[in-house]
Amino acid sequence: MTNEPLEASKKGERMANLQELDKSFSIHEQVCAERWKETILRIKRLETVLVGSAGAIILLLLGIVFKVH
């Protein structure tokens, strides 16, 4: 009595599991890539707002300094 059919069955199951894992991982990579793109866009938008605010504050302070003197 040999275990050849059992071995072949287990090998097929392992291959199916590997294929499922590969598919799942590929989907995960795509989702993460999209999330990073969105994160980078949000950071750039926040940076723009901060730079604009800093510029406005600097101009406001310069205006106050020149009005005093």
Biopython code that builds the backbone (N, CA, C, O; Angstrom):
import numpy as np
from Bio.PDB.StructureBuilder import StructureBuilder

atoms = [
    (1, "MET", "N", (0.837, -1.178, 0.000)),
    (1, "MET", "CA", (0.000, 0.000, 0.000)),
    (1, "MET", "C", (0.885, 1.245, 0.000)),
    (1, "MET", "O", (1.738, 1.412, 0.872)),
    (2, "THR", "N", (0.672, 2.121, -0.994)),
    (2, "THR", "CA", (1.489, 3.325, -1.102)),
    (2, "THR", "C", (0.634, 4.559, -0.849)),
    (2, "THR", "O", (-0.596, 4.513, -0.901)),
    (3, "ASN", "N", (1.294, 5.616, -0.587)),
    (3, "ASN", "CA", (0.613, 6.883, -0.312)),
    (3, "ASN", "C", (0.666, 7.832, -1.503)),
    (3, "ASN", "O", (0.462, 9.034, -1.334)),
    (4, "GLU", "N", (0.935, 7.324, -2.701)),
    (4, "GLU", "CA", (1.067, 8.180, -3.869)),
    (4, "GLU", "C", (-0.175, 9.015, -4.159)),
    (4, "GLU", "O", (-0.028, 10.213, -4.398)),
    (5, "PRO", "N", (-1.382, 8.468, -4.155)),
    (5, "PRO", "CA", (-2.551, 9.318, -4.418)),
    (5, "PRO", "C", (-2.722, 10.389, -3.342)),
    (5, "PRO", "O", (-3.113, 11.519, -3.636)),
    (6, "LEU", "N", (-2.429, 10.028, -2.112)),
    (6, "LEU", "CA", (-2.532, 10.989, -1.023)),
    (6, "LEU", "C", (-1.504, 12.102, -1.197)),
    (6, "LEU", "O", (-1.815, 13.277, -0.998)),
    (7, "GLU", "N", (-0.289, 11.734, -1.566)),
    (7, "GLU", "CA", (0.768, 12.721, -1.796)),
    (7, "GLU", "C", (0.391, 13.662, -2.942)),
    (7, "GLU", "O", (0.584, 14.873, -2.836)),
    (8, "ALA", "N", (-0.138, 13.121, -4.020)),
    (8, "ALA", "CA", (-0.535, 13.937, -5.167)),
    (8, "ALA", "C", (-1.659, 14.889, -4.775)),
    (8, "ALA", "O", (-1.682, 16.040, -5.211)),
    (9, "SER", "N", (-2.581, 14.415, -3.960)),
    (9, "SER", "CA", (-3.688, 15.241, -3.508)),
    (9, "SER", "C", (-3.180, 16.398, -2.658)),
    (9, "SER", "O", (-3.629, 17.532, -2.823)),
    (10, "LYS", "N", (-2.251, 16.122, -1.754)),
    (10, "LYS", "CA", (-1.700, 17.172, -0.902)),
    (10, "LYS", "C", (-0.914, 18.188, -1.727)),
    (10, "LYS", "O", (-0.960, 19.390, -1.467)),
    (11, "LYS", "N", (-0.192, 17.681, -2.726)),
    (11, "LYS", "CA", (0.583, 18.576, -3.580)),
    (11, "LYS", "C", (-0.354, 19.504, -4.352)),
    (11, "LYS", "O", (-0.066, 20.692, -4.497)),
    (12, "GLY", "N", (-1.460, 18.978, -4.840)),
    (12, "GLY", "CA", (-2.446, 19.795, -5.553)),
    (12, "GLY", "C", (-3.058, 20.841, -4.647)),
    (12, "GLY", "O", (-3.272, 21.981, -5.060)),
    (13, "GLU", "N", (-3.342, 20.456, -3.411)),
    (13, "GLU", "CA", (-3.900, 21.410, -2.452)),
    (13, "GLU", "C", (-2.905, 22.524, -2.144)),
    (13, "GLU", "O", (-3.274, 23.694, -2.040)),
    (14, "ARG", "N", (-1.635, 22.138, -2.000)),
    (14, "ARG", "CA", (-0.603, 23.146, -1.722)),
    (14, "ARG", "C", (-0.467, 24.125, -2.880)),
    (14, "ARG", "O", (-0.319, 25.329, -2.668)),
    (15, "MET", "N", (-0.516, 23.609, -4.098)),
    (15, "MET", "CA", (-0.416, 24.483, -5.268)),
    (15, "MET", "C", (-1.615, 25.432, -5.321)),
    (15, "MET", "O", (-1.465, 26.613, -5.635)),
    (16, "ALA", "N", (-2.815, 24.905, -5.010)),
    (16, "ALA", "CA", (-4.004, 25.754, -5.002)),
    (16, "ALA", "C", (-3.869, 26.831, -3.934)),
    (16, "ALA", "O", (-4.225, 27.987, -4.165)),
    (17, "ASN", "N", (-3.352, 26.453, -2.760)),
    (17, "ASN", "CA", (-3.162, 27.427, -1.688)),
    (17, "ASN", "C", (-2.145, 28.489, -2.089)),
    (17, "ASN", "O", (-2.335, 29.672, -1.807)),
    (18, "LEU", "N", (-1.069, 28.068, -2.746)),
    (18, "LEU", "CA", (-0.056, 29.026, -3.206)),
    (18, "LEU", "C", (-0.640, 29.991, -4.233)),
    (18, "LEU", "O", (-0.342, 31.185, -4.209)),
    (19, "GLN", "N", (-1.461, 29.478, -5.123)),
    (19, "GLN", "CA", (-2.084, 30.333, -6.137)),
    (19, "GLN", "C", (-3.038, 31.324, -5.484)),
    (19, "GLN", "O", (-3.086, 32.492, -5.871)),
    (20, "GLU", "N", (-3.798, 30.860, -4.495)),
    (20, "GLU", "CA", (-4.705, 31.751, -3.774)),
    (20, "GLU", "C", (-3.918, 32.826, -3.025)),
    (20, "GLU", "O", (-4.297, 33.997, -3.022)),
    (21, "LEU", "N", (-2.822, 32.417, -2.391)),
    (21, "LEU", "CA", (-1.983, 33.382, -1.672)),
    (21, "LEU", "C", (-1.372, 34.401, -2.623)),
    (21, "LEU", "O", (-1.314, 35.591, -2.312)),
    (22, "ASP", "N", (-0.917, 33.936, -3.781)),
    (22, "ASP", "CA", (-0.332, 34.837, -4.764)),
    (22, "ASP", "C", (-1.369, 35.850, -5.243)),
    (22, "ASP", "O", (-1.076, 37.040, -5.357)),
    (23, "LYS", "N", (-2.566, 35.378, -5.519)),
    (23, "LYS", "CA", (-3.645, 36.264, -5.964)),
    (23, "LYS", "C", (-3.992, 37.264, -4.870)),
    (23, "LYS", "O", (-4.138, 38.457, -5.134)),
    (24, "SER", "N", (-4.121, 36.781, -3.660)),
    (24, "SER", "CA", (-4.452, 37.643, -2.525)),
    (24, "SER", "C", (-3.356, 38.685, -2.298)),
    (24, "SER", "O", (-3.650, 39.852, -2.042)),
    (25, "PHE", "N", (-2.110, 38.266, -2.390)),
    (25, "PHE", "CA", (-0.995, 39.187, -2.184)),
    (25, "PHE", "C", (-0.935, 40.232, -3.292)),
    (25, "PHE", "O", (-0.632, 41.395, -3.023)),
    (26, "SER", "N", (-1.214, 39.846, -4.513)),
    (26, "SER", "CA", (-1.227, 40.802, -5.630)),
    (26, "SER", "C", (-2.298, 41.868, -5.406)),
    (26, "SER", "O", (-2.061, 43.053, -5.642)),
    (27, "ILE", "N", (-3.459, 41.448, -4.955)),
    (27, "ILE", "CA", (-4.540, 42.390, -4.666)),
    (27, "ILE", "C", (-4.112, 43.320, -3.530)),
    (27, "ILE", "O", (-4.346, 44.527, -3.583)),
    (28, "HIS", "N", (-3.491, 42.751, -2.516)),
    (28, "HIS", "CA", (-3.022, 43.544, -1.376)),
    (28, "HIS", "C", (-2.003, 44.595, -1.818)),
    (28, "HIS", "O", (-2.058, 45.741, -1.371)),
    (29, "GLU", "N", (-1.087, 44.211, -2.683)),
    (29, "GLU", "CA", (-0.091, 45.159, -3.194)),
    (29, "GLU", "C", (-0.757, 46.301, -3.945)),
    (29, "GLU", "O", (-0.366, 47.457, -3.786)),
    (30, "GLN", "N", (-1.757, 45.990, -4.759)),
    (30, "GLN", "CA", (-2.448, 47.024, -5.529)),
    (30, "GLN", "C", (-3.194, 47.983, -4.605)),
    (30, "GLN", "O", (-3.168, 49.196, -4.808)),
    (31, "VAL", "N", (-3.855, 47.434, -3.592)),
    (31, "VAL", "CA", (-4.591, 48.271, -2.647)),
    (31, "VAL", "C", (-3.627, 49.181, -1.887)),
    (31, "VAL", "O", (-3.902, 50.368, -1.708)),
    (32, "CYS", "N", (-2.508, 48.633, -1.446)),
    (32, "CYS", "CA", (-1.522, 49.433, -0.712)),
    (32, "CYS", "C", (-0.920, 50.521, -1.596)),
    (32, "CYS", "O", (-0.699, 51.642, -1.137)),
    (33, "ALA", "N", (-0.658, 50.202, -2.846)),
    (33, "ALA", "CA", (-0.116, 51.200, -3.772)),
    (33, "ALA", "C", (-1.098, 52.359, -3.936)),
    (33, "ALA", "O", (-0.690, 53.520, -3.955)),
    (34, "GLU", "N", (-2.376, 52.051, -4.053)),
    (34, "GLU", "CA", (-3.397, 53.086, -4.199)),
    (34, "GLU", "C", (-3.492, 53.933, -2.923)),
    (34, "GLU", "O", (-3.639, 55.154, -2.990)),
    (35, "ARG", "N", (-3.408, 53.283, -1.780)),
    (35, "ARG", "CA", (-3.458, 54.021, -0.513)),
    (35, "ARG", "C", (-2.270, 54.964, -0.377)),
    (35, "ARG", "O", (-2.420, 56.087, 0.104)),
    (36, "TRP", "N", (-1.087, 54.513, -0.797)),
    (36, "TRP", "CA", (0.096, 55.378, -0.706)),
    (36, "TRP", "C", (-0.034, 56.575, -1.628)),
    (36, "TRP", "O", (0.374, 57.682, -1.276)),
    (37, "LYS", "N", (-0.604, 56.357, -2.814)),
    (37, "LYS", "CA", (-0.822, 57.478, -3.734)),
    (37, "LYS", "C", (-1.723, 58.516, -3.085)),
    (37, "LYS", "O", (-1.443, 59.714, -3.137)),
    (38, "GLU", "N", (-2.807, 58.052, -2.473)),
    (38, "GLU", "CA", (-3.730, 58.965, -1.809)),
    (38, "GLU", "C", (-3.049, 59.672, -0.640)),
    (38, "GLU", "O", (-3.264, 60.864, -0.422)),
    (39, "THR", "N", (-2.236, 58.946, 0.104)),
    (39, "THR", "CA", (-1.533, 59.533, 1.248)),
    (39, "THR", "C", (-0.570, 60.613, 0.790)),
    (39, "THR", "O", (-0.511, 61.686, 1.392)),
    (40, "ILE", "N", (0.175, 60.349, -0.255)),
    (40, "ILE", "CA", (1.123, 61.336, -0.780)),
    (40, "ILE", "C", (0.385, 62.577, -1.266)),
    (40, "ILE", "O", (0.844, 63.696, -1.037)),
    (41, "LEU", "N", (-0.751, 62.395, -1.932)),
    (41, "LEU", "CA", (-1.536, 63.547, -2.394)),
    (41, "LEU", "C", (-2.029, 64.376, -1.209)),
    (41, "LEU", "O", (-2.008, 65.605, -1.261)),
    (42, "ARG", "N", (-2.468, 63.715, -0.152)),
    (42, "ARG", "CA", (-2.930, 64.440, 1.041)),
    (42, "ARG", "C", (-1.788, 65.220, 1.682)),
    (42, "ARG", "O", (-1.971, 66.359, 2.111)),
    (43, "ILE", "N", (-0.624, 64.611, 1.746)),
    (43, "ILE", "CA", (0.536, 65.285, 2.334)),
    (43, "ILE", "C", (0.905, 66.514, 1.511)),
    (43, "ILE", "O", (1.208, 67.568, 2.070)),
    (44, "LYS", "N", (0.879, 66.385, 0.183)),
    (44, "LYS", "CA", (1.200, 67.520, -0.675)),
    (44, "LYS", "C", (0.184, 68.652, -0.490)),
    (44, "LYS", "O", (0.550, 69.827, -0.470)),
    (45, "ARG", "N", (-1.090, 68.285, -0.357)),
    (45, "ARG", "CA", (-2.131, 69.287, -0.143)),
    (45, "ARG", "C", (-1.920, 70.000, 1.198)),
    (45, "ARG", "O", (-2.038, 71.223, 1.284)),
    (46, "LEU", "N", (-1.613, 69.235, 2.226)),
    (46, "LEU", "CA", (-1.350, 69.810, 3.546)),
    (46, "LEU", "C", (-0.128, 70.725, 3.514)),
    (46, "LEU", "O", (-0.116, 71.787, 4.137)),
    (47, "GLU", "N", (0.888, 70.303, 2.787)),
    (47, "GLU", "CA", (2.096, 71.120, 2.655)),
    (47, "GLU", "C", (1.770, 72.448, 1.981)),
    (47, "GLU", "O", (2.273, 73.493, 2.394)),
    (48, "THR", "N", (0.944, 72.416, 0.965)),
    (48, "THR", "CA", (0.548, 73.636, 0.262)),
    (48, "THR", "C", (-0.189, 74.584, 1.203)),
    (48, "THR", "O", (0.072, 75.788, 1.204)),
    (49, "VAL", "N", (-1.096, 74.053, 1.994)),
    (49, "VAL", "CA", (-1.837, 74.877, 2.944)),
    (49, "VAL", "C", (-0.889, 75.481, 3.981)),
    (49, "VAL", "O", (-0.996, 76.662, 4.312)),
    (50, "LEU", "N", (0.027, 74.678, 4.486)),
    (50, "LEU", "CA", (0.966, 75.181, 5.501)),
    (50, "LEU", "C", (1.889, 76.256, 4.941)),
    (50, "LEU", "O", (2.140, 77.260, 5.607)),
    (51, "VAL", "N", (2.389, 76.063, 3.744)),
    (51, "VAL", "CA", (3.269, 77.069, 3.128)),
    (51, "VAL", "C", (2.486, 78.358, 2.879)),
    (51, "VAL", "O", (2.996, 79.450, 3.130)),
    (52, "GLY", "N", (1.270, 78.239, 2.396)),
    (52, "GLY", "CA", (0.439, 79.429, 2.178)),
    (52, "GLY", "C", (0.142, 80.159, 3.476)),
    (52, "GLY", "O", (0.195, 81.388, 3.529)),
    (53, "SER", "N", (-0.166, 79.410, 4.514)),
    (53, "SER", "CA", (-0.435, 80.023, 5.821)),
    (53, "SER", "C", (0.808, 80.700, 6.375)),
    (53, "SER", "O", (0.734, 81.807, 6.909)),
    (54, "ALA", "N", (1.936, 80.044, 6.250)),
    (54, "ALA", "CA", (3.186, 80.633, 6.739)),
    (54, "ALA", "C", (3.497, 81.925, 5.986)),
    (54, "ALA", "O", (3.925, 82.908, 6.592)),
    (55, "GLY", "N", (3.287, 81.929, 4.681)),
    (55, "GLY", "CA", (3.516, 83.143, 3.890)),
    (55, "GLY", "C", (2.593, 84.270, 4.330)),
    (55, "GLY", "O", (3.023, 85.417, 4.451)),
    (56, "ALA", "N", (1.329, 83.950, 4.570)),
    (56, "ALA", "CA", (0.381, 84.973, 5.016)),
    (56, "ALA", "C", (0.773, 85.529, 6.379)),
    (56, "ALA", "O", (0.683, 86.736, 6.604)),
    (57, "ILE", "N", (1.201, 84.674, 7.279)),
    (57, "ILE", "CA", (1.622, 85.120, 8.612)),
    (57, "ILE", "C", (2.843, 86.025, 8.512)),
    (57, "ILE", "O", (2.914, 87.055, 9.183)),
    (58, "ILE", "N", (3.800, 85.642, 7.679)),
    (58, "ILE", "CA", (5.009, 86.459, 7.504)),
    (58, "ILE", "C", (4.641, 87.838, 6.954)),
    (58, "ILE", "O", (5.143, 88.853, 7.436)),
    (59, "LEU", "N", (3.772, 87.874, 5.955)),
    (59, "LEU", "CA", (3.354, 89.164, 5.393)),
    (59, "LEU", "C", (2.600, 89.995, 6.422)),
    (59, "LEU", "O", (2.789, 91.209, 6.492)),
    (60, "LEU", "N", (1.769, 89.373, 7.202)),
    (60, "LEU", "CA", (1.036, 90.076, 8.253)),
    (60, "LEU", "C", (1.994, 90.672, 9.282)),
    (60, "LEU", "O", (1.848, 91.828, 9.681)),
    (61, "LEU", "N", (2.963, 89.883, 9.703)),
    (61, "LEU", "CA", (3.937, 90.372, 10.681)),
    (61, "LEU", "C", (4.793, 91.495, 10.105)),
    (61, "LEU", "O", (5.098, 92.460, 10.806)),
    (62, "LEU", "N", (5.183, 91.379, 8.832)),
    (62, "LEU", "CA", (5.948, 92.454, 8.204)),
    (62, "LEU", "C", (5.127, 93.730, 8.115)),
    (62, "LEU", "O", (5.645, 94.832, 8.296)),
    (63, "GLY", "N", (3.835, 93.566, 7.832)),
    (63, "GLY", "CA", (2.953, 94.730, 7.782)),
    (63, "GLY", "C", (2.860, 95.414, 9.137)),
    (63, "GLY", "O", (2.862, 96.643, 9.212)),
    (64, "ILE", "N", (2.778, 94.637, 10.202)),
    (64, "ILE", "CA", (2.711, 95.203, 11.543)),
    (64, "ILE", "C", (4.022, 95.916, 11.884)),
    (64, "ILE", "O", (4.005, 97.015, 12.438)),
    (65, "VAL", "N", (5.149, 95.296, 11.555)),
    (65, "VAL", "CA", (6.452, 95.896, 11.857)),
    (65, "VAL", "C", (6.627, 97.226, 11.129)),
    (65, "VAL", "O", (7.115, 98.181, 11.733)),
    (66, "PHE", "N", (6.252, 97.324, 9.870)),
    (66, "PHE", "CA", (6.440, 98.544, 9.110)),
    (66, "PHE", "C", (5.436, 99.636, 9.490)),
    (66, "PHE", "O", (5.724, 100.817, 9.297)),
    (67, "LYS", "N", (4.272, 99.273, 10.021)),
    (67, "LYS", "CA", (3.315, 100.267, 10.483)),
    (67, "LYS", "C", (3.794, 100.909, 11.768)),
    (67, "LYS", "O", (3.537, 102.089, 12.006)),
    (68, "VAL", "N", (4.490, 100.144, 12.603)),
    (68, "VAL", "CA", (4.965, 100.660, 13.865)),
    (68, "VAL", "C", (6.075, 101.653, 13.648)),
    (68, "VAL", "O", (6.133, 102.660, 14.354)),
    (69, "HIS", "N", (6.937, 101.422, 12.726)),
    (69, "HIS", "CA", (8.086, 102.316, 12.506)),
    (69, "HIS", "C", (7.732, 103.313, 11.490)),
    (69, "HIS", "O", (8.552, 104.166, 11.150)),
]
sb = StructureBuilder()
sb.init_structure("model")
sb.init_model(0)
sb.init_chain("A")
sb.init_seg("    ")
for serial, (resi, resn, name, xyz) in enumerate(atoms, 1):
    if name == "N":
        sb.init_residue(resn, " ", resi, " ")
    sb.init_atom(name, np.array(xyz, "f"), 0.0, 1.0, " ", f" {name:<3s}", serial, name[0])
structure = sb.get_structure()
